[in-house]
């Protein structure tokens, strides 16, 4: 297990952010790959450099599938058909609002 000071945090622009010792918030997240006619749907936040797949944090009491449906509708206005689980990953990131996160990512097609 890594010591907290060995963790590598990045922001949404994939730039390293030094950990300052503040509280780390646990966040379960879910993301969906939406492919139609061989094209992948991506979203872009105007405050960030990169495009991203649709998804976000799982609200308390919400299933992964509910989260994916909600996030796809909120971020793109599309209704989705959820496929199989593609992967799980652990990630450490810094949000521009000043919080450090440890997140469990789940991506479905």
C-alpha positions as CSV (number, residue, x, y, z in Angstrom):
1,X,0.0,0.0,0.0
2,X,1.3,3.5,-0.9
3,X,1.8,6.1,1.7
4,X,-0.5,9.1,1.2
5,X,2.4,11.4,0.2
6,X,3.3,8.9,-2.6
7,X,0.0,9.3,-4.3
8,X,0.0,11.2,-7.7
9,X,-2.9,13.6,-8.1
10,X,-3.7,15.2,-11.5
11,X,-6.2,17.9,-12.5
12,X,-8.6,17.7,-15.4
13,X,-5.9,18.9,-17.7
14,X,-3.7,16.0,-16.6
15,X,-1.3,18.3,-14.9
16,X,0.3,17.1,-11.6
17,X,-1.0,18.7,-8.5
18,X,1.1,18.3,-5.3
19,X,-0.9,16.9,-2.4
20,X,-1.2,19.5,0.4
21,X,-2.3,17.2,3.2
22,X,-5.9,18.2,3.1
23,X,-8.8,15.8,3.4
24,X,-9.2,13.3,0.5
25,X,-12.8,12.6,-0.4
26,X,-13.9,9.2,-1.6
27,X,-16.0,9.3,-4.8
28,X,-17.5,6.4,-6.7
29,X,-17.8,7.3,-10.4
30,X,-19.3,5.7,-13.5
31,X,-18.6,6.5,-17.1
32,X,-20.2,5.3,-20.3
33,X,-18.7,4.9,-23.8
34,X,-21.4,5.9,-26.3
35,X,-20.6,4.6,-29.8
36,X,-22.9,5.1,-32.8
37,X,-21.9,4.3,-36.4
38,X,-18.3,3.9,-35.2
39,X,-18.1,7.4,-33.6
40,X,-17.5,7.9,-29.9
41,X,-19.5,10.6,-28.1
42,X,-17.3,12.9,-26.1
43,X,-18.1,16.0,-23.9
44,X,-15.9,19.1,-23.4
45,X,-16.0,21.4,-20.3
46,X,-15.2,24.9,-21.4
47,X,-12.9,25.2,-18.3
48,X,-10.7,22.2,-19.3
49,X,-8.4,21.4,-22.2
50,X,-9.4,17.9,-23.0
51,X,-12.6,16.1,-24.1
52,X,-14.0,13.4,-21.9
53,X,-16.4,10.5,-22.0
54,X,-19.8,11.0,-20.3
55,X,-20.2,10.2,-16.6
56,X,-19.6,11.4,-13.1
57,X,-20.2,10.7,-9.5
58,X,-22.7,8.1,-8.2
59,X,-25.2,9.7,-5.9
60,X,-26.1,8.0,-2.6
61,X,-28.8,5.3,-3.2
62,X,-28.2,5.4,-7.0
63,X,-27.2,2.3,-9.0
64,X,-24.4,2.5,-11.5
65,X,-26.9,2.1,-14.3
66,X,-29.0,5.0,-12.9
67,X,-25.9,7.2,-12.7
68,X,-25.0,6.4,-16.4
69,X,-28.6,7.2,-17.5
70,X,-28.6,10.5,-15.6
71,X,-25.2,11.6,-16.6
72,X,-25.7,10.8,-20.3
73,X,-29.0,12.8,-20.2
74,X,-27.5,15.7,-18.3
75,X,-24.3,16.0,-20.3
76,X,-25.5,15.3,-23.8
77,X,-29.3,15.0,-23.8
78,X,-29.2,11.4,-25.1
79,X,-30.9,8.3,-23.7
80,X,-28.7,5.3,-23.6
81,X,-28.8,1.5,-23.7
82,X,-26.3,0.2,-21.2
83,X,-24.0,-2.7,-22.3
84,X,-21.4,-4.7,-20.5
85,X,-18.9,-3.6,-17.9
86,X,-15.6,-2.8,-19.7
87,X,-13.3,-2.0,-16.8
88,X,-12.8,-0.8,-13.2
89,X,-10.0,1.5,-12.1
90,X,-8.8,3.4,-9.1
91,X,-7.8,7.0,-9.7
92,X,-6.6,10.0,-7.7
93,X,-7.5,13.5,-8.9
94,X,-7.7,17.1,-7.9
95,X,-10.9,19.1,-8.7
96,X,-10.6,22.8,-9.6
97,X,-12.9,23.6,-6.7
98,X,-10.1,22.7,-4.3
99,X,-10.7,19.1,-3.3
100,X,-8.6,16.0,-3.6
101,X,-10.4,12.7,-4.5
102,X,-9.8,9.0,-4.6
103,X,-12.3,7.5,-7.0
104,X,-13.4,4.1,-8.2
105,X,-14.2,4.3,-11.9
106,X,-16.5,1.9,-13.6
107,X,-16.9,2.1,-17.4
108,X,-19.7,0.4,-19.4
109,X,-20.3,0.4,-23.1
